[in-house]
Amino acid sequence: MAQFTIEIADEDVNRVLNAMAKNYNRPDTVVDDNGVEVDNPETVAQFANRIVRQFLAENVKAYEVKEAKRVAAEQANANANPDIRDPFLP
């Protein structure tokens, strides 16, 4: 599988990860299977990585749906003029 990587300056990593965590509402705690509130086991870095992958996947889907609609509309438009005649008119 191909890899897509980015580089973030060492001094900016925490800023970027914390901003993503806050902007995308990462909870500090979660409720476990026993109903007990615990520290979120997904690290901020794991959360940010998941959000970036989700962002990319959603953008690919949105583009492909938009493109499929465009192609379907072009095809429908090309076939939009059926041959309909009045047999009593020359």
C-alpha positions in Angstrom: 0.0 0.0 0.0 1.3 3.5 -0.8 2.1 5.9 1.9 1.2 9.6 2.1 3.3 11.5 4.7 3.7 15.0 5.9 6.3 16.7 8.0 5.5 19.0 10.9 8.3 21.0 12.6 9.2 19.6 16.0 8.2 22.8 17.7 4.7 22.7 16.0 3.7 19.1 16.6 1.9 19.7 19.9 0.2 22.8 18.5 -1.1 20.9 15.5 -2.2 17.8 17.4 -3.9 19.9 20.2 -5.7 22.1 17.7 -7.0 19.0 15.9 -8.1 17.5 19.1 -10.0 20.6 20.2 -11.4 21.5 16.7 -12.7 17.9 16.2 -14.0 17.5 19.8 -11.7 14.7 21.1 -13.0 13.8 24.6 -10.4 13.6 27.3 -12.4 10.8 28.9 -14.7 8.1 27.6 -17.1 5.6 29.2 -15.7 2.0 29.1 -17.7 -1.2 28.5 -18.4 -1.4 32.3 -19.9 2.1 32.3 -16.9 3.6 34.1 -15.5 6.9 32.9 -11.8 6.5 32.0 -9.0 8.5 30.3 -9.5 8.3 26.5 -7.3 5.4 25.4 -7.0 6.9 21.9 -4.0 9.3 22.1 -4.2 12.7 20.6 -1.8 11.6 17.9 -3.9 8.6 17.1 -7.0 10.8 17.1 -5.5 13.3 14.7 -4.3 10.5 12.4 -7.8 9.0 12.3 -9.4 12.4 11.6 -6.9 13.1 8.7 -7.6 9.7 7.2 -11.4 10.3 7.6 -11.0 13.7 5.9 -9.2 12.2 2.9 -11.7 9.4 2.5 -14.7 11.8 2.7 -13.1 14.0 0.1 -12.5 11.1 -2.3 -16.1 10.0 -1.8 -17.5 13.5 -2.3 -15.4 14.0 -5.5 -16.3 10.6 -7.0 -20.0 11.1 -6.3 -19.9 14.6 -7.8 -18.1 13.2 -10.9 -20.5 10.3 -11.3 -23.5 12.7 -11.1 -21.9 14.9 -13.7 -21.3 12.0 -16.1 -24.8 10.6 -15.5 -26.3 14.1 -16.2 -24.3 14.4 -19.5 -25.4 11.0 -20.6 -29.0 11.6 -19.7 -28.9 15.0 -21.5 -27.4 13.4 -24.6 -30.4 11.0 -24.7 -33.0 13.6 -23.6 -34.6 14.1 -27.0 -36.7 11.1 -27.8 -38.1 10.7 -31.3 -41.8 11.5 -30.8 -43.9 12.1 -33.9 -47.5 12.9 -34.8 -48.5 10.3 -37.4 -51.1 12.7 -38.9 -48.6 15.4 -39.7 -46.3 15.3 -42.6 
